[in-house]
Structures are given as structure tokens and as C-alpha cells.
Amino acid sequence: MEIERVNANTLKFFITYRDIENRGFDREEIWYDRERGEELFWEMMDEAHQREQFSLEGPLWIQVQALEKGLEIIVTRAQMSNDGSKLELPISEDKQLDLPIDENIDKILDDKFTIQNSHETEEAEQIEEEELTFTIGFKDFEDVISLAHGFDADGVENGLYNFEDRYYLHVVFDEALSEDDQDNRLSQLLEYGYESDLTVHRMQEYGKEILSEQALEQLRVHFPLL
């Protein structure tokens, strides 16, 4: 799970569906089972409290967006108005969003952890099923070169990124590949690197894009075997 500190009162989370499942939650139940959705939320908030010293006291405003690979959740700690009758939530530098005092965390979770747009959700699930993606990390650039010369990249989209002094290969398996072929390709990738939870969105935003397309093919050309 990725946690970004937006400001003193706001955190942004990105958690992949795979990470959600690794935590013991079913992808469907977090939408349809409010108690399980709340359990996942507070587990994430507890982790944010430990990592970012984000206080869990006071009313919280939650925005949940279902993306192709996971959930983006923005949590803002609201402030009481001067007269104590409303919660004031800054939504931009020059605007305020006032919420009735009875809009507590339970009500927000009831509203947010519900399918509000079934068409978008079904479309996202369909894309997720069609594309099998991985991020492979490498301890040394030489491992990437070795992989490039030992891996059949036919039917596998791949891009190379540098993030925090490590190299990462983002790969997308073509849906036409058989399950056995996908397993074999993944095993080959893991011979040279390790699977990472780092998302391509974070690498694109905070890292450096080395080769956005056909990275392994280009590396074979630029770094021929001696």
C-alpha cells in the first residue's frame, strides 16, 4: 500500500486489489459488506498512523475511487467550525466544504463503501481480468540486462523505470497468452528480479521513465552480449 502525505490534514492511499487480497479481504466483500469495508479502512488508517503519525482523532472525510488496478482513497481530517455546529473541510485553497455535524464516520463509510456506479466497476473488473500485470524490481542493472537476453518478450508489454535508486520493469501479459505460458514467463522474470507492490502510477509520477515501451527488446540492442 502506498501512502502520500498531501498536507497536515490529508492523506492519499493507493492500495492494489492484490494487496487487499493479501490482507485477507475478498475484492467483492469490501463493496458489499460494510463491516469488512470498515475493517479494511481502519487497518489502513492504523498503518498510516504508524508510518505518518496521522492522528485518528476527530471527524474524517473519505473519498473512495475505484481505479483499474486498485483503490485510491483520500482521507481528510475535518475541523470544527467556530460555533461548533458544522465540520469544515478544505477542498481547495479558497473554498470550504461544510458538513452537518451528524455526518460521522459510520455514515460516510455507509455511503462510500457501496457500489454507486455498477457500470464503471464492472468495466474496471473486466480490464483487470483481461490484463495481467506485474512490477519486477532488480537489485542491479546487470540483472535487467541478463533478463533482456534470456527472456522471450513476445506478447509481453514492458517498460523500464528508475525509482529510489532501483530499477523496475512493469510488464503486462497479453490476454492471448495461455495460463501456462503466463506462469512460465513470470517464473523467468523472477529468476532475475523480485515482485514489487510498486505501481506504475507511482513510478511515472515520482520516478524516472527509462524506456516506456519494448524495454527488454531495446536493451538487447543497446547492450549486446560480448
N, C-alpha and C positions, 0 to 999 in steps of 0.2 A: 504494500500500500504506500502511495506517495502522499506526503503532507506538505502543503505550501502555506507558509505564514503570510497572508495578504497584508494584514495590519494588526494592531494590538487587539482588535476585537473580532477578527475574521480569519478563518482557516478554510483552505480548499483541499479536499481529499480527492484522490483518484484511486479507485480500487477495481482491479480486473475481476471478471466473473470467475476466473480460475482461482484467484486469491480468496474470493468469497467461498468457493467450494472447499479450498484447503483449510479454511477456518471452521468447516463443519456445517456450513449452511447450504441448502439447496437453492439454486438460482431462482426457481419459481416461488419458493415459500417466502422469500423476503418481500415479494409483491403482494401475495395473497394472505399471508399470516402476519398480522400486525405485531404480535408478540415477538415473533422471530425477527422481524424487521427492526423492532426496537432493540432487541438483544444485540444484533449486529451493530446498530448505530452506537450504542453505549460502549461496546467493545472498542470501536474505532475512536470514540471520544476519550476513553481511558488511555489508549495508546498515544493520542495527541497530547493528553495531559502530561504523560511521562516524557515524551520527546520534545514538546514545545512549551511546556509549563503553561498550558492554556487552561485557565480556571473554568471549572464546570458549574460554578455558582451563577445563579441568575437566569432569566429567560433567554432562550435560544431561538433564533430564526433559522430554518433549514430549507435549502433549495436542493432538490434532487433531480439530476438529469441522466437518463439512460443513454449511454453512448454505444458505439459499435462493439467496443471491447470491454466495457465495464461501466461503472457508475461514477459520475462526478458529483460531489456533494460539497456545498458551500454552507458553512455554519458561521453565523454572526451572533455575537453576544449583544442583546439589546440593552438599552439603557432606559431607566425610568424617567418620565417627564418631570418637570419641576413640581407640578401639582400632584404627582403620583397616580394619575388616572390613566395614563397611556404608556406604552412602550415605544421608544423612539429608536428606529433602525436606520442608520445612514445607508442610503443606496447610491449616492454619488456625493461629490464634494459640496454641491449646492442644493441638495434635496434631502428630505427626510420622509420616511415611511412610518406613519403612526399606526400602531396595532392596539385593539382593545385589550384591556388588562387581562381578560379571561382567555386570551389566545395563548394557552400554555403549551408545554412541550408535547403533552399527550394529544391535544387537538391537532397540532401541527403534524405529528407523526401519523395520525389517522388520515390526514389529508394527503400527505406526501408519499407514504408507502402504500399507494394504491395505484392500480393501472388507470391512468387518466386518458391515455391515448393508445388504445389497443393496436391500432394500425401501425404506429411507429414502433411499438415494442415487437410486434410480430416481424416487421421488416428488419429490425436490428438482429433478432434471433436468427432469421434466415441468412443474413450476411455472415453472422458468426459461424453458422453451420457450414456455409459454403467455403469459408476461408479458414485454414488452419495456420496460425501464425505463432512465431517464437522469436524471442530475443536471445541470442547466444553471445555470452561475454568471453573475452580472451585475456589471459594473463600477459601475453606477449604478442606483439605484432607478427613475429615469425610464425606463430601458430595460425594466424589468419592466412598467411602466405602458403603454409603447408596444406591447409584446408582447401584453398583455391585450386591446388594442383591434384588433390585427391578426391574431390567431390564433384559429382555429376549434378550440375545446376539446372539441367533441363526440366522445365515445369516448376521451377522454384524462383520466385522473385526474391531479390536480396539487395539490401542497401547497407553500407558501412558507415558507422558513426563513431565519433570520439566523445567520451563523456567522463569527466573527472579522471583523466589520465588512463582510461581503459578504452579498449576498442570493443564495439558491439556490432553484431550482424543481425539485422532484422530480416527475417525470412517469412515468406508467405507461400504455402504449398498450393499448387493448382488443384482445384476440386476434381480434375480428371485423374489425378494420381490415385492408385488403389491404396487401401489402408495399409497393406503390407509394404508397399513402396514408400509411403509416408513414414512408417516406422523405421524402415531401413535408412532413409535419408536422415531422420532425426538422430539415429544411433551414430551415423557418420559424423554429424555435426558435433555431437557430444564427445567424440573421441578427441577433438581438438579444443573444445571450449566447454562452457558450462551454461545451463539455462538460467536466465535472469528474469526477474519480475519487472525490470525497467521497461517502460512503454516507449513506443516510437514517438508519441506526442511529446514526452518529456525530453527525449534526445534531440528532437527537432527544435524545441524551444530553448533548451538550456545547454545543449551540447554543440558539436560541430559535425556537419554533414560532410563526409569524405567522398563517398560515391553513392549517389541516391539510387541508381539502377544498375543491374548486372555487375555488382561489385566484384564478385568472385571471378567472373569472366574477364573483367578489366585487369584485375590483379595478376592473373595468369600471363597477360600480355606484358604488363609493365615490370613484372618480377619473374622472368623465366628461370627455370631450373638450370643450374650450372652443370 
